[in-house]
Amino acid sequence: MSRFHSETETTNEAVDPLRPRDHADIDDRDSAADVISPALGVVGWARWVWRQLTSMRTALVLLLFLAIAAVPGSLFPQRTADPNGVIQWERDNPDVFPIVDALGLFDVYQSPWFSAIYLLLFISLIGCVIPRAKHHYKALRSQPPRTPARLSRLPDYQEVTVSAGTSAGSAAEEAIELAGRQLRRAGYRVHRFDGRGWVSVSAERGYLRETGNLVFHVALIGVLLSVGIGGGFAYTGQRVVVEGTTFVNALSDYSSFNPGRFIDGTGLAPYSMTLDEFGVTYQPPGTPGAGQAGDFSADVTIRQPGLDDRSESVIVNYPVTVSGDRIYLLGNGYAPTLTIRNSDGEVVYSESQPFLPQDSFMTSLGVIKVPDGMPEQLGLVGFFYPTQGVLPSGAFTSVYPDAVNPVLTLNVFSGDLGIDDGTPRSVYALDVAGLTQHTGADTGADSLELTPGATVDLPNGWGTITWEDDTAVAGEPVKRFASLQIQNDPSGAWVLAFATLATVGLFAGLFVPRRRVWIKAHALPAGVRVEYAGLARGEDPTLHKAVHDIAINHTAALKSVITTTLLEGEPNERPH
């Protein structure tokens, strides 16, 4: 008996269609040592790496990495969008700044590591889409699959028997013809199959689901291409414009300019823009939210060659478009007009100098540099208080952001300002290392204190400084400035178009069901037996209802056709 079973098992293993011919059972270490994995080689490893890179799982992981890599761009100021913020961050964190800068966190979207993820995702998506597109094209041209032999094994199945009287012979044919017409009207691709004693129709629909998936991925590639290529033709610039002054759209007139790799700044659109007035409202004292800013509005006059001058208002989140440039309002502040004269009464400096806000009450910090006309180069560091108040310690502060009681204090430094050595210097910062301080701190001399229209003497008899009253010009004693960002990105329309296309493809891929339906008719002596079955590719909670509705509609139409045939062909009989 044991020998019989052994021979039977050996024979079954030899003819088992589920087991390959070269299958080997490993029972001991000696047999295991005989099984050696083939060496891949350079080509094999390259093919393996390519398959891993172009898998959908890798594309999803890279997309997640790209989203994570973009997070520092919102946590750290970027040089392309907020160069002043980078300078302030360096000033606040001098010890950590070199490390953060070396990691490229101030230039996230231009850093090597972000570009590497971006390019890998781009390659991965292309490698995923091309094979899927070929497969989808073949599937669209192929016919629906052959009708299974046993439809009753499918998850959604129904069976109906319809009496056909003496017309039973043609009832099956009529049932399938009718089923084909109904399924085509419902959007199915239909193909007929015949067997022994039965005829059937195989139908399939939902290819729009895979089309939507492909459209989504192609659109995602389009977004990446638009950002990657279009970014090379984009540029961003910042300019601080004081009330009554004009900005000309030329490279030399920008405070900072960040061009794309294909832009050199020589082909900028010709136009100019004058800041006529900067309007802002504050909640009055004694009311809820006192001092909080309301609406900001930079009223400008734009001039373009060959066109009439036009007035616009640049409002937060509502940019103005000029020759493809979008002009945004980023910030604002005060710009007191200061005039410095030397001991001979000659004007050596006269400008409306922007002071950068330091708190919500517009306490502002500003720097004035006088490189010529004095015995030494002068640097003045000042604080502007729109509405002066005094802390218990005796220090000045601002208690309200509007210019109700404006006061300006200045500390004077002299020495080499580092302007003549060719090194770029920020106009909003002064490196006091190596300079001699003449007022404030431990010098024994009070800081210079001015109010609008006042004049005070500079130390050492070097001259005077006057704060000009700008009421006649600006409507209030102090001019204001607006910080504007000029941005031109030709890829914006393409990104929007591809993003919209991706959204449409995503909805199609999520909500269009992919299903197959079979209807099989068996001819009976006195009628026809019709089977209905459906199979979903993926999860389809509506499949059962769809099969049920198809069965009801087809059965009702089939009975109507059979009844009509009986009435016409056999007028003396009535169907039961």
C-alpha positions as a printed Julia matrix, in Angstrom:
576×3 Matrix{Float64}:
   0.0     0.0     0.0
   2.83    2.35    0.87
   4.58    1.6    -2.44
   1.36    2.31   -4.33
   0.95    5.69   -2.7
   4.58    6.59   -3.36
   4.32    5.76   -7.07
   1.04    7.64   -7.33
   2.48   10.8    -5.71
   5.5    10.71   -8.01
   3.27   10.4   -11.06
   1.02   13.26   -9.89
   4.01   15.54   -9.31
   5.28   14.85  -12.82
   2.02   15.82  -14.45
   0.9    18.54  -12.03
   0.19   21.55  -14.29
   0.57   23.96  -11.36
   4.16   22.97  -10.68
   6.96   23.88  -13.14
   9.09   21.14  -14.62
  12.28   22.42  -12.97
  10.72   22.59   -9.49
  12.87   21.06   -6.78
  11.93   20.18   -3.21
  14.79   21.08   -0.87
  14.99   18.63    2.01
  18.54   19.14    3.24
  21.46   21.57    3.14
  23.25   19.71    0.36
  20.27   20.12   -1.94
  19.97   23.8    -0.93
  23.58   24.39   -1.9
  22.83   23.2    -5.45
  20.32   26.03   -5.98
  22.25   29.13   -7.09
  20.6    32.42   -7.99
  21.65   33.71  -11.41
  24.02   36.69  -11.52
  22.25   39.83  -12.71
  25.2    41.66  -14.19
  25.3    45.34  -15.09
  22.38   45.18  -17.51
  20.3    43.13  -15.09
  20.9    45.53  -12.22
  20.15   48.51  -14.47
  16.89   46.87  -15.55
  16.0    46.15  -11.91
  16.71   49.75  -10.84
  14.64   51.08  -13.74
  11.7    48.85  -12.85
  11.86   49.95   -9.23
  12.08   53.63  -10.2
   9.19   53.45  -12.67
   6.82   51.58  -10.39
   3.71   53.37   -9.2
   4.7    52.75   -5.58
   7.98   54.62   -6.11
   6.15   57.49   -7.82
   3.81   57.84   -4.85
   6.73   57.77   -2.4
   8.58   60.43   -4.41
   5.44   62.56   -4.55
   5.22   62.32   -0.75
   8.91   63.22   -0.42
   8.4    66.23   -2.71
   5.54   67.46   -0.52
   7.66   67.03    2.61
  10.65   68.71    0.96
   8.5    71.75    0.15
   7.59   72.27    3.82
  10.79   74.23    4.71
   9.84   76.69    1.96
   6.94   77.83    4.15
   8.9    77.74    7.41
  11.96   79.73    6.3
  11.97   82.99    4.3
  13.03   82.39    0.71
  15.53   84.63   -1.07
  13.39   84.65   -4.21
  10.31   85.93   -2.38
  11.46   87.61    0.82
  15.15   88.63    0.76
  14.63   91.08    3.6
  13.21   88.26    5.69
  16.4    86.26    5.11
  18.48   89.23    6.28
  16.33   89.58    9.38
  16.55   85.83   10.08
  20.34   86.04    9.88
  20.32   88.98   12.24
  18.12   87.11   14.75
  19.98   83.78   14.47
  23.62   84.51   13.63
  24.95   81.2    15.02
  22.51   78.89   13.23
  22.27   80.83    9.96
  25.41   79.34    8.27
  24.14   75.78    8.86
  20.62   76.53    7.63
  21.99   78.37    4.62
  24.36   75.51    3.78
  21.37   73.14    3.76
  19.67   75.37    1.21
  16.63   76.06    3.36
  16.52   79.67    2.17
  16.53   78.49   -1.47
  14.44   75.33   -1.12
  13.06   75.21   -4.64
  16.47   75.73   -6.21
  18.41   73.4    -3.91
  20.12   70.26   -5.29
  18.17   67.9    -3.04
  14.78   69.35   -4.03
  15.77   69.26   -7.7
  16.88   65.62   -7.34
  13.49   64.58   -5.94
  11.75   66.63   -8.62
  13.69   64.99  -11.48
  13.32   61.47  -10.07
   9.56   61.98   -9.76
   9.44   63.29  -13.32
  11.31   60.23  -14.66
   9.26   57.85  -12.54
   5.97   59.25  -13.79
   7.05   59.04  -17.43
   8.2    55.45  -16.89
   4.81   54.62  -15.35
   2.63   56.37  -17.91
   4.16   55.12  -21.16
   3.67   51.35  -20.53
   0.21   51.96  -19.08
  -0.78   54.06  -22.08
   0.31   51.3   -24.47
  -1.58   48.68  -22.48
  -4.67   50.89  -22.32
  -4.57   51.5   -26.07
  -4.47   47.75  -26.73
  -7.32   47.18  -24.28
  -9.45   49.78  -26.04
  -8.98   48.0   -29.36
  -9.56   44.5   -28.01
 -12.96   42.84  -27.76
 -14.67   42.06  -24.43
 -13.64   38.75  -22.84
 -15.35   35.5   -23.72
 -18.44   34.58  -21.74
 -17.56   32.26  -18.8
 -18.94   28.76  -18.9
 -20.61   29.03  -15.49
 -21.99   32.49  -14.85
 -23.55   31.33  -11.6
 -20.1    31.38   -9.96
 -19.81   35.15  -10.39
 -20.65   37.34   -7.39
 -23.66   39.07   -8.99
 -25.89   36.62  -10.82
 -29.55   36.39  -11.77
 -31.56   33.96  -13.84
 -34.94   34.44  -15.55
 -37.05   32.0   -17.62
 -39.4    33.51  -20.16
 -42.15   31.49  -21.84
 -42.15   31.81  -25.63
 -44.8    29.33  -26.81
 -44.19   28.03  -30.32
 -41.61   30.79  -30.9
 -39.1    29.3   -28.48
 -36.69   28.46  -31.28
 -35.94   32.08  -32.11
 -36.49   33.49  -28.62
 -32.86   32.97  -27.6
 -31.6    34.81  -30.69
 -34.05   37.62  -30.09
 -32.99   37.86  -26.43
 -29.31   38.32  -27.34
 -30.03   40.82  -30.13
 -32.15   42.83  -27.72
 -29.5    42.6   -24.99
 -26.81   43.87  -27.37
 -28.89   46.9   -28.34
 -29.69   47.78  -24.73
 -26.09   47.43  -23.54
 -24.76   49.57  -26.39
 -27.2    52.32  -25.47
 -25.92   52.06  -21.88
 -22.35   52.71  -23.02
 -21.02   49.15  -23.08
 -18.73   47.66  -25.7
 -20.45   44.48  -26.86
 -19.37   41.25  -28.52
 -21.4    38.11  -29.19
 -20.3    34.59  -28.41
 -22.12   31.35  -29.35
 -21.91   27.91  -27.8
 -23.68   24.57  -27.85
 -27.28   25.23  -26.96
 -26.69   28.85  -25.91
 -25.88   32.28  -27.27
 -24.47   35.14  -25.25
 -23.32   38.71  -25.32
 -20.23   39.93  -23.45
 -20.2    43.63  -22.54
 -17.64   45.85  -20.9
 -17.58   49.5   -19.84
 -15.62   51.85  -17.58
 -12.48   52.34  -19.66
 -12.88   56.02  -18.86
 -11.63   55.12  -15.38
  -8.23   54.07  -16.68
  -8.28   56.98  -19.14
  -8.85   59.3   -16.18
  -5.91   57.76  -14.33
  -3.68   58.27  -17.35
  -4.92   61.83  -17.83
  -4.18   62.55  -14.17
  -0.6    61.3   -14.44
   0.01   63.01  -17.78
  -1.36   66.25  -16.31
   0.94   65.83  -13.3
   3.87   65.53  -15.7
   2.57   68.66  -17.42
   2.56   70.52  -14.1
   6.14   69.44  -13.42
   7.22   70.49  -16.91
   5.43   73.83  -16.61
   7.04   74.59  -13.28
  10.47   73.35  -14.35
  10.64   75.01  -17.76
   8.36   77.98  -17.07
  10.33   78.81  -13.93
  13.34   79.49  -16.13
  11.43   82.33  -17.83
  10.0    83.77  -14.59
  11.38   86.52  -12.43
  10.54   88.13   -9.11
  11.63   91.51   -7.88
  11.02   93.69   -4.84
  10.88   97.46   -4.63
  10.18   99.83   -1.76
   8.32  102.88   -3.12
   7.81  106.01   -1.03
   4.78  108.24   -1.5
   5.4   110.7    -4.3
   8.24  108.68   -5.9
   8.23  106.64   -9.1
   9.38  103.12   -9.81
  10.62  102.37  -13.34
  10.52   98.74  -14.46
  14.23   98.49  -15.15
  16.78   96.2   -13.55
  18.65   99.12  -11.95
  15.51  100.34  -10.16
  14.78   97.13   -8.23
  15.74   96.73   -4.59
  16.27   93.04   -5.28
  15.76   90.97   -8.43
  15.66   87.18   -8.77
  15.55   86.09  -12.43
  15.0    82.62  -13.88
  17.84   80.84  -15.61
  16.74   82.14  -19.02
  16.18   85.77  -17.92
  18.93   88.41  -17.8
  16.76   91.4   -16.93
  17.29   93.25  -20.22
  13.9    92.56  -21.79
  11.58   93.84  -19.06
   8.3    95.43  -20.12
   8.57   99.24  -20.29
   6.35  100.98  -17.74
   6.59  103.18  -14.67
   4.51  103.4   -11.51
   4.13  106.31   -9.09
   2.88  105.77   -5.56
   0.42  108.62   -5.14
  -0.86  107.7    -1.7
  -0.78  104.82    0.71
  -4.0   104.51    2.67
  -4.52  102.49    5.82
  -7.15  102.55    8.55
  -6.66  101.6    12.19
  -9.17  100.75   14.88
  -9.4   103.9    17.03
  -8.26  103.89   20.68
 -10.85  102.76   23.18
 -12.54  100.36   20.77
 -12.21   96.55   20.55
  -9.02   95.68   18.68
  -7.65   99.2    19.05
  -4.64   99.74   16.81
  -5.37   96.82   14.51
  -5.0    97.64   10.84
  -8.0    97.52    8.55
  -7.74   98.01    4.82
  -4.43   98.67    3.07
  -4.42  100.35   -0.32
  -1.51  101.59   -2.41
  -2.95  104.05   -4.94
  -0.64  104.19   -7.95
  -0.51  105.8   -11.37
   0.8   103.52  -14.13
   2.32  104.85  -17.33
   2.99  102.77  -20.43
   4.31  103.84  -23.82
   1.49  104.59  -26.25
  -1.25  104.25  -23.61
  -3.06  106.71  -21.39
  -2.08  106.94  -17.75
  -4.28  104.85  -15.51
  -4.89  104.81  -11.78
  -4.94  101.54   -9.89
  -5.08  100.39   -6.27
  -2.78   97.6    -5.15
  -4.52   95.8    -2.28
  -3.4    92.82   -0.21
  -4.26   89.61   -2.13
  -5.53   91.67   -5.09
  -2.53   92.34   -7.35
  -2.48   94.69  -10.32
  -1.36   93.3   -13.7
   0.8    95.42  -16.01
   2.21   93.94  -19.25
   2.15   90.44  -17.77
   3.74   91.56  -14.47
   1.65   91.0   -11.35
   2.29   93.61   -8.68
   1.6    92.53   -5.09
   1.5    94.57   -1.9
   3.77   92.92    0.68
   4.24   95.5     3.42
   4.25   99.13    4.42
   5.76  101.56    6.87
   6.88  105.11    7.46
   9.55  107.02    5.55
  10.46  110.29    7.31
  12.21  112.83    5.08
  15.58  113.79    6.58
  17.96  116.51    5.41
  21.57  116.59    6.63
  23.77  119.66    6.18
  27.47  119.95    6.93
  29.08  122.73    8.94
  29.12  124.96    5.85
  25.34  124.56    5.42
  25.65  122.4     2.32
  23.1   119.61    1.88
  24.91  116.27    1.9
  21.85  114.05    2.31
  18.14  114.58    1.69
  15.88  111.56    1.27
  12.69  109.96    2.54
  14.25  106.97    4.26
  12.04  103.88    4.86
  12.03  102.65    8.45
  11.16   98.96    8.82
   8.36   98.12   11.34
   9.42   96.04   14.32
   6.06   95.49   16.06
   2.33   95.82   15.55
   2.39   99.46   16.73
   4.83  100.32   13.93
   7.86  101.01   16.1
  10.32  101.13   13.2
  14.06  100.82   12.69
  15.97  102.71   10.03
  19.53  103.35    8.9
  20.97  106.45    7.23
  24.4   106.41    5.59
  26.28  109.57    4.62
  29.4   108.54    2.69
  30.49  112.0     1.49
  30.44  115.66    2.47
  31.44  115.18    6.11
  34.84  115.0     7.82
  34.13  111.27    8.27
  31.6   108.86    6.87
  28.51  108.94    9.07
  26.04  106.2     9.9
  22.87  106.92   11.83
  20.71  104.21   13.4
  17.29  105.44   14.38
  13.96  104.4    15.84
  10.72  105.92   14.67
   7.71  106.04   17.03
   4.42  106.95   15.26
   2.73  107.7    18.58
   5.36  108.12   21.25
   4.87  106.59   24.66
   7.23  106.04   27.58
   7.8   102.73   29.35
   8.3   102.59   33.16
  12.03  102.19   32.47
  12.06  105.52   30.67
  12.56  103.99   27.2
  10.44  105.2    24.32
   7.87  103.02   22.6
   4.94  103.39   20.23
   1.47  103.02   21.73
  -0.53  103.42   18.49
   0.41  102.65   14.86
  -0.92  105.88   13.32
   1.24  109.02   13.23
  -0.47  110.9    16.09
   2.63  112.0    18.01
   5.6   111.0    15.83
   9.1   111.09   17.33
  12.43  110.02   15.84
  15.58  109.17   17.82
  19.0   108.68   16.2
  22.39  107.39   17.31
  25.37  108.67   15.35
  28.37  106.56   14.3
  31.44  107.57   12.31
  34.18  105.66   10.52
  34.5   103.41    7.49
  31.02  102.25    6.49
  32.45   99.58    4.13
  30.81  101.19    1.11
  33.98  101.87   -0.88
  35.4    98.32   -0.89
  32.88   97.04   -3.47
  31.14   94.66   -1.07
  27.32   94.78   -1.4
  25.73   96.27    1.73
  22.11   96.33    2.8
  20.65   99.83    3.02
  18.57   98.65    5.99
  21.49   97.48    8.15
  24.64   99.06    9.55
  27.6    97.06   10.77
  28.76   99.12   13.74
  31.84   96.99   14.39
  34.85   99.27   13.99
  32.75  102.44   14.05
  32.9   105.14   16.71
  29.62  105.87   18.48
  28.98  109.5    19.39
  25.46  109.47   20.88
  23.43  107.04   22.96
  24.48  104.0    24.97
  27.57  104.66   27.09
  28.81  107.69   25.18
  27.51  110.16   27.76
  25.6   112.04   25.05
  21.87  111.66   24.55
  20.48  110.27   21.31
  19.31  112.85   18.83
  15.56  113.41   19.18
  13.46  114.98   16.45
   9.86  115.81   15.69
   8.45  116.83   12.29
   9.92  120.16   11.22
  12.62  120.15   13.93
  16.38  120.6    13.43
  19.12  119.36   15.8
  22.9   119.63   15.74
  25.16  116.73   14.88
  27.98  115.96   17.31
  31.44  117.53   16.96
  29.99  120.52   15.13
  29.68  118.48   11.92
  26.4   120.11   10.91
  22.68  119.66   11.42
  19.89  117.2    10.66
  16.33  118.28    9.89
  13.16  116.24    9.85
  11.09  117.77    7.06
   7.36  118.11    7.71
   5.62  116.35    4.78
   2.07  117.39    5.68
   1.74  119.5     2.54
   2.9   116.59    0.36
   1.49  113.45    1.97
  -1.41  114.89    3.96
   0.28  113.88    7.23
   3.64  114.79    8.79
   5.34  111.57    7.71
   5.38  109.93    4.3
   4.58  106.25    4.04
   6.14  103.6     1.85
   4.79  100.45    0.22
   6.81   97.31   -0.27
   5.85   95.87   -3.64
   6.68   92.59   -5.29
   6.73   92.43   -9.09
   6.31   88.88  -10.35
   6.16   87.5   -13.86
   5.57   83.78  -14.3
   4.51   82.69  -17.8
   3.94   79.15  -16.58
   0.98   80.15  -14.39
  -1.64   79.58  -17.1
  -0.11   76.23  -18.05
   0.02   75.09  -14.44
  -3.63   76.04  -13.97
  -4.66   74.2   -17.16
  -2.79   71.03  -16.22
  -4.02   71.19  -12.63
  -7.6    71.44  -13.87
  -7.01   68.52  -16.23
  -5.51   66.5   -13.38
  -8.58   67.19  -11.24
 -10.91   66.05  -14.01
  -8.84   62.89  -14.53
  -8.79   62.21  -10.8
 -12.57   62.42  -10.54
 -12.96   60.12  -13.54
 -10.54   57.62  -12.01
 -12.35   57.68   -8.68
 -16.01   57.69   -9.67
 -16.29   55.87  -13.01
 -16.88   52.13  -12.33
 -15.11   49.5   -14.39
 -17.34   46.46  -14.88
 -18.14   43.55  -17.17
 -21.61   42.16  -17.82
 -22.66   38.91  -19.52
 -26.08   37.87  -20.74
 -26.51   34.25  -21.83
 -29.66   32.78  -23.37
 -30.5    29.06  -23.44
 -33.21   27.8   -25.79
 -35.83   25.64  -23.99
 -38.66   23.56  -25.46
 -41.26   26.19  -24.52
 -39.23   29.33  -23.88
 -35.83   30.74  -23.08
 -33.71   30.82  -19.94
 -31.66   33.99  -19.61
 -28.69   34.38  -17.25
 -27.35   37.76  -16.13
 -23.98   38.18  -14.4
 -21.62   41.0   -13.6
 -18.04   41.36  -12.42
 -16.33   44.54  -11.22
 -12.68   45.39  -11.59
 -11.99   46.78   -8.18
 -14.6    47.79   -5.66
 -17.98   48.65   -7.16
 -20.83   48.84   -4.61
 -23.33   49.62   -7.37
 -22.66   46.47   -9.4
 -25.49   44.43   -7.88
 -28.03   47.16   -8.61
 -26.67   47.57  -12.14
 -27.05   43.84  -12.9
 -30.5    43.83  -11.32
 -31.64   46.81  -13.41
 -30.24   45.25  -16.59
 -32.1    42.03  -15.86
 -35.41   43.81  -15.2
 -35.21   46.04  -18.26
 -34.1    43.24  -20.55
 -36.71   40.8   -19.27
 -39.5    43.34  -19.68
 -38.39   44.21  -23.21
 -37.98   40.53  -24.1
 -41.47   39.66  -22.87
 -42.87   42.56  -24.87
 -41.09   41.38  -28.04
 -42.23   37.77  -27.54
 -45.8    38.89  -26.84
 -45.85   41.02  -29.99
 -44.46   38.12  -32.02
 -47.1    35.74  -30.66
 -49.92   38.19  -31.27
 -48.84   38.82  -34.82
 -47.92   35.25  -35.72
 -50.65   33.43  -33.73
 -53.73   35.65  -33.56
 -55.97   32.96  -32.03
 -53.65   32.45  -29.02
 -52.96   34.58  -25.99
 -49.76   34.43  -23.9
 -49.97   33.21  -20.33
